[in-house]
Amino acid sequence: MNTHTGSSTMSGKAALWALYRGSQNETLMRSNYRTCNFRKEFLDWCEIQNDELISNTGALA
């Protein structure tokens, strides 16, 4: 009786990553590059908004 079979299987995340990497093509890579740039620009914008909010509310407090 084999009670431990986890070492021979991939986790769901690893399996999805393998499928993603296996089916990736040039168009998808370009799309991901644009998405990463958009995400970085959005995070930068959020950081600026947060800094402005802190500086504006700091004067009120």
C-alpha positions as CSV (number, residue, x, y, z in Angstrom):
1,M,0.0,0.0,0.0
2,N,1.5,3.3,-1.1
3,T,0.1,6.1,1.1
4,H,2.4,8.9,-0.1
5,T,2.2,9.8,-3.9
6,G,2.7,13.5,-3.7
7,S,6.3,13.4,-4.7
8,S,5.4,12.1,-8.2
9,T,2.7,14.7,-9.0
10,M,2.9,18.4,-9.7
11,S,0.9,20.9,-7.7
12,G,-1.9,22.7,-9.5
13,K,0.2,25.9,-9.8
14,A,3.2,24.0,-11.2
15,A,0.9,22.2,-13.7
16,L,-0.7,25.5,-14.9
17,W,2.7,27.1,-15.2
18,A,4.0,24.2,-17.3
19,L,0.9,24.5,-19.6
20,Y,1.4,28.2,-19.9
21,R,5.1,27.9,-20.7
22,G,4.4,25.1,-23.2
23,S,1.7,27.0,-25.1
24,Q,3.4,30.4,-25.1
25,N,4.1,32.1,-28.4
26,E,5.6,35.4,-29.6
27,T,2.3,37.3,-29.6
28,L,1.5,36.2,-26.1
29,M,4.9,37.3,-24.9
30,R,4.4,40.8,-26.4
31,S,1.0,40.9,-24.7
32,N,2.5,40.0,-21.4
33,Y,5.2,42.7,-21.8
34,R,2.5,45.3,-22.3
35,T,0.6,44.0,-19.3
36,C,3.7,44.2,-17.1
37,N,4.4,47.8,-18.3
38,F,0.8,48.8,-17.6
39,R,0.9,47.1,-14.1
40,K,4.2,49.0,-13.3
41,E,2.7,52.3,-14.5
42,F,-0.4,51.7,-12.4
43,L,1.7,50.8,-9.3
44,D,3.8,53.9,-9.8
45,W,0.6,56.1,-10.1
46,C,-0.7,54.5,-6.9
47,E,2.5,55.3,-5.1
48,I,2.4,58.9,-6.2
49,Q,-1.3,59.2,-5.2
50,N,-0.5,57.7,-1.8
51,D,2.4,60.1,-1.2
52,E,0.2,63.1,-2.2
53,L,-2.6,61.9,0.1
54,I,-0.2,61.5,3.1
55,S,1.3,65.0,2.5
56,N,-2.1,66.6,2.1
57,T,-3.6,64.9,5.2
58,G,-0.5,65.5,7.2
59,A,-1.1,69.2,7.0
60,L,-4.6,68.8,8.3
61,A,-3.6,66.6,11.2
